[in-house]
Amino acid sequence: MIQGAVCWATAAIAPALAIVLAALLASPALAAGDPCEAEVSERIARMNIDPGDVRSISVAARVRSRRGGSSVSGYDAWVSLESCRGSIVMRLSRQCRIEDVYGKGDCKVPDQ
């Protein structure tokens, strides 16, 4: 009886697991809540970069240290692509306004 229940449970949750796995393996977009996620995703779309070409996206805060402490001065987004060695780099303000976009390594910034 236990085996039957386990088989039924496995069959019942298989579709849900497939959906979760597909979402995880889809384009490596920014995780929800990452700083500047909307702005980086929008710029990638405006550059007509195929989502399947995006290997990874990482966003790091630029921190300014001062005598009284430190503060975030802006963000850098690094977009790694399958089609080139290097990255597309986006330099963003503290308010997530894109200030500069440039390529590193073989990666060139597509026409926007």
C-alpha atoms as an extended CHARMM CRD file, in Angstrom:
* protein
*
       112  EXT
         1         1  MET       CA              0.0000000000        0.0000000000        0.0000000000  PROA      1               0.0000000000
         2         2  ILE       CA              2.8130000000        2.4240000000        0.7900000000  PROA      2               0.0000000000
         3         3  GLN       CA              4.4110000000        1.8020000000       -2.5930000000  PROA      3               0.0000000000
         4         4  GLY       CA              1.1270000000        2.6710000000       -4.3200000000  PROA      4               0.0000000000
         5         5  ALA       CA              0.8590000000        5.8970000000       -2.3530000000  PROA      5               0.0000000000
         6         6  VAL       CA              4.4370000000        6.8570000000       -3.2120000000  PROA      6               0.0000000000
         7         7  CYS       CA              3.8620000000        6.1500000000       -6.9230000000  PROA      7               0.0000000000
         8         8  TRP       CA              0.6500000000        8.2210000000       -6.8660000000  PROA      8               0.0000000000
         9         9  ALA       CA              2.3940000000       11.1050000000       -5.0700000000  PROA      9               0.0000000000
        10        10  THR       CA              5.2710000000       11.0180000000       -7.5420000000  PROA      10              0.0000000000
        11        11  ALA       CA              2.8880000000       11.0660000000      -10.5050000000  PROA      11              0.0000000000
        12        12  ALA       CA              0.8730000000       13.8860000000       -8.9530000000  PROA      12              0.0000000000
        13        13  ILE       CA              3.8400000000       16.1930000000       -8.3430000000  PROA      13              0.0000000000
        14        14  ALA       CA              5.7840000000       15.3950000000      -11.5260000000  PROA      14              0.0000000000
        15        15  PRO       CA              4.1080000000       18.1760000000      -13.5890000000  PROA      15              0.0000000000
        16        16  ALA       CA              4.8070000000       20.7480000000      -10.8690000000  PROA      16              0.0000000000
        17        17  LEU       CA              8.4270000000       19.6530000000      -10.6350000000  PROA      17              0.0000000000
        18        18  ALA       CA              8.7690000000       19.9000000000      -14.4160000000  PROA      18              0.0000000000
        19        19  ILE       CA              7.4800000000       23.4940000000      -14.3540000000  PROA      19              0.0000000000
        20        20  VAL       CA              9.8630000000       24.4860000000      -11.5500000000  PROA      20              0.0000000000
        21        21  LEU       CA             12.8040000000       22.8360000000      -13.3030000000  PROA      21              0.0000000000
        22        22  ALA       CA             11.9630000000       24.5460000000      -16.5980000000  PROA      22              0.0000000000
        23        23  ALA       CA             11.8240000000       27.9180000000      -14.8610000000  PROA      23              0.0000000000
        24        24  LEU       CA             15.1920000000       27.3370000000      -13.2320000000  PROA      24              0.0000000000
        25        25  LEU       CA             16.8220000000       26.2300000000      -16.4710000000  PROA      25              0.0000000000
        26        26  ALA       CA             15.3060000000       29.0100000000      -18.5860000000  PROA      26              0.0000000000
        27        27  SER       CA             17.2400000000       32.1580000000      -19.2960000000  PROA      27              0.0000000000
        28        28  PRO       CA             19.5760000000       33.0510000000      -16.4370000000  PROA      28              0.0000000000
        29        29  ALA       CA             17.8440000000       36.2840000000      -15.6100000000  PROA      29              0.0000000000
        30        30  LEU       CA             18.4380000000       38.2580000000      -12.4850000000  PROA      30              0.0000000000
        31        31  ALA       CA             16.9520000000       36.8740000000       -9.3020000000  PROA      31              0.0000000000
        32        32  ALA       CA             13.9020000000       38.7330000000       -8.0620000000  PROA      32              0.0000000000
        33        33  GLY       CA             14.9320000000       41.5250000000       -5.7640000000  PROA      33              0.0000000000
        34        34  ASP       CA             18.4010000000       42.0350000000       -7.2620000000  PROA      34              0.0000000000
        35        35  PRO       CA             19.2620000000       45.7210000000       -7.4190000000  PROA      35              0.0000000000
        36        36  CYS       CA             18.4180000000       47.3390000000      -10.7600000000  PROA      36              0.0000000000
        37        37  GLU       CA             16.9180000000       44.1340000000      -12.2000000000  PROA      37              0.0000000000
        38        38  ALA       CA             14.2980000000       45.9320000000      -14.3040000000  PROA      38              0.0000000000
        39        39  GLU       CA             16.7680000000       48.3990000000      -15.8060000000  PROA      39              0.0000000000
        40        40  VAL       CA             19.3370000000       45.7190000000      -16.7010000000  PROA      40              0.0000000000
        41        41  SER       CA             16.6890000000       43.4380000000      -18.2350000000  PROA      41              0.0000000000
        42        42  GLU       CA             15.1990000000       46.3320000000      -20.2080000000  PROA      42              0.0000000000
        43        43  ARG       CA             18.5980000000       47.3500000000      -21.6140000000  PROA      43              0.0000000000
        44        44  ILE       CA             19.3890000000       43.7450000000      -22.6110000000  PROA      44              0.0000000000
        45        45  ALA       CA             16.0840000000       43.6390000000      -24.5000000000  PROA      45              0.0000000000
        46        46  ARG       CA             16.7610000000       47.0280000000      -26.1640000000  PROA      46              0.0000000000
        47        47  MET       CA             20.1410000000       45.7270000000      -27.3470000000  PROA      47              0.0000000000
        48        48  ASN       CA             18.2880000000       42.8560000000      -29.0800000000  PROA      48              0.0000000000
        49        49  ILE       CA             20.3770000000       40.2540000000      -27.2460000000  PROA      49              0.0000000000
        50        50  ASP       CA             18.7640000000       36.8300000000      -27.6190000000  PROA      50              0.0000000000
        51        51  PRO       CA             17.8070000000       35.5710000000      -24.1210000000  PROA      51              0.0000000000
        52        52  GLY       CA             19.2950000000       32.1910000000      -25.0780000000  PROA      52              0.0000000000
        53        53  ASP       CA             22.6680000000       33.9010000000      -25.5880000000  PROA      53              0.0000000000
        54        54  VAL       CA             22.7620000000       35.1540000000      -21.9770000000  PROA      54              0.0000000000
        55        55  ARG       CA             24.9340000000       32.8230000000      -19.9030000000  PROA      55              0.0000000000
        56        56  SER       CA             24.7440000000       34.7640000000      -16.6330000000  PROA      56              0.0000000000
        57        57  ILE       CA             24.0420000000       38.1690000000      -15.1330000000  PROA      57              0.0000000000
        58        58  SER       CA             25.5790000000       39.4170000000      -11.9330000000  PROA      58              0.0000000000
        59        59  VAL       CA             25.1070000000       42.7520000000      -10.2230000000  PROA      59              0.0000000000
        60        60  ALA       CA             27.5870000000       44.1110000000       -7.6930000000  PROA      60              0.0000000000
        61        61  ALA       CA             27.3380000000       47.2480000000       -5.5870000000  PROA      61              0.0000000000
        62        62  ARG       CA             30.1070000000       49.8240000000       -5.8480000000  PROA      62              0.0000000000
        63        63  VAL       CA             30.8760000000       50.8630000000       -2.2780000000  PROA      63              0.0000000000
        64        64  ARG       CA             32.4910000000       54.1680000000       -1.3490000000  PROA      64              0.0000000000
        65        65  SER       CA             34.3450000000       54.1700000000        1.9670000000  PROA      65              0.0000000000
        66        66  ARG       CA             34.6170000000       57.3350000000        3.9870000000  PROA      66              0.0000000000
        67        67  ARG       CA             35.8040000000       58.2730000000        7.4110000000  PROA      67              0.0000000000
        68        68  GLY       CA             32.2620000000       58.0580000000        8.8420000000  PROA      68              0.0000000000
        69        69  GLY       CA             31.4230000000       54.7460000000        7.1660000000  PROA      69              0.0000000000
        70        70  SER       CA             30.6520000000       53.4290000000        3.7390000000  PROA      70              0.0000000000
        71        71  SER       CA             27.7950000000       53.7750000000        1.2940000000  PROA      71              0.0000000000
        72        72  VAL       CA             26.6840000000       52.3300000000       -2.0290000000  PROA      72              0.0000000000
        73        73  SER       CA             27.6700000000       54.7130000000       -4.8220000000  PROA      73              0.0000000000
        74        74  GLY       CA             26.1410000000       52.6690000000       -7.6580000000  PROA      74              0.0000000000
        75        75  TYR       CA             26.0670000000       49.2330000000       -9.2550000000  PROA      75              0.0000000000
        76        76  ASP       CA             27.8840000000       47.3040000000      -11.9620000000  PROA      76              0.0000000000
        77        77  ALA       CA             26.0300000000       44.6390000000      -13.9580000000  PROA      77              0.0000000000
        78        78  TRP       CA             28.1030000000       42.0090000000      -15.7840000000  PROA      78              0.0000000000
        79        79  VAL       CA             26.3100000000       40.1340000000      -18.5760000000  PROA      79              0.0000000000
        80        80  SER       CA             28.1660000000       37.0350000000      -19.8360000000  PROA      80              0.0000000000
        81        81  LEU       CA             27.1450000000       35.8140000000      -23.2730000000  PROA      81              0.0000000000
        82        82  GLU       CA             27.5690000000       32.4660000000      -25.0190000000  PROA      82              0.0000000000
        83        83  SER       CA             28.5290000000       34.2200000000      -28.2680000000  PROA      83              0.0000000000
        84        84  CYS       CA             31.6920000000       35.9420000000      -27.0050000000  PROA      84              0.0000000000
        85        85  ARG       CA             34.4600000000       35.6760000000      -24.4250000000  PROA      85              0.0000000000
        86        86  GLY       CA             34.1050000000       38.4760000000      -21.9430000000  PROA      86              0.0000000000
        87        87  SER       CA             31.1040000000       40.4780000000      -20.8030000000  PROA      87              0.0000000000
        88        88  ILE       CA             28.8290000000       43.3850000000      -21.5200000000  PROA      88              0.0000000000
        89        89  VAL       CA             29.1960000000       45.7060000000      -18.5160000000  PROA      89              0.0000000000
        90        90  MET       CA             26.5570000000       48.2070000000      -17.4130000000  PROA      90              0.0000000000
        91        91  ARG       CA             27.4960000000       50.9260000000      -14.9570000000  PROA      91              0.0000000000
        92        92  LEU       CA             24.4590000000       52.1460000000      -13.0070000000  PROA      92              0.0000000000
        93        93  SER       CA             23.8140000000       54.9560000000      -10.5350000000  PROA      93              0.0000000000
        94        94  ARG       CA             22.4350000000       54.3960000000       -7.0300000000  PROA      94              0.0000000000
        95        95  GLN       CA             18.9950000000       55.0400000000       -8.5140000000  PROA      95              0.0000000000
        96        96  CYS       CA             19.6730000000       52.3850000000      -11.2120000000  PROA      96              0.0000000000
        97        97  ARG       CA             20.0240000000       54.8730000000      -14.0690000000  PROA      97              0.0000000000
        98        98  ILE       CA             22.3510000000       53.3420000000      -16.6610000000  PROA      98              0.0000000000
        99        99  GLU       CA             25.3400000000       55.6530000000      -17.0040000000  PROA      99              0.0000000000
       100       100  ASP       CA             27.5690000000       53.6240000000      -19.3160000000  PROA      100             0.0000000000
       101       101  VAL       CA             27.5510000000       50.3480000000      -21.2560000000  PROA      101             0.0000000000
       102       102  TYR       CA             30.7210000000       48.8070000000      -22.6660000000  PROA      102             0.0000000000
       103       103  GLY       CA             32.1620000000       45.5060000000      -23.7520000000  PROA      103             0.0000000000
       104       104  LYS       CA             35.0400000000       43.6180000000      -22.1320000000  PROA      104             0.0000000000
       105       105  GLY       CA             37.1030000000       40.9640000000      -23.8900000000  PROA      105             0.0000000000
       106       106  ASP       CA             35.6230000000       39.9790000000      -27.2820000000  PROA      106             0.0000000000
       107       107  CYS       CA             32.1290000000       41.1780000000      -26.3660000000  PROA      107             0.0000000000
       108       108  LYS       CA             30.9070000000       44.2070000000      -28.2550000000  PROA      108             0.0000000000
       109       109  VAL       CA             27.9040000000       46.2930000000      -27.3040000000  PROA      109             0.0000000000
       110       110  PRO       CA             25.2040000000       45.6760000000      -29.9350000000  PROA      110             0.0000000000
       111       111  ASP       CA             23.5970000000       48.6660000000      -31.6450000000  PROA      111             0.0000000000
       112       112  GLN       CA             20.7600000000       50.0150000000      -29.5650000000  PROA      112             0.0000000000
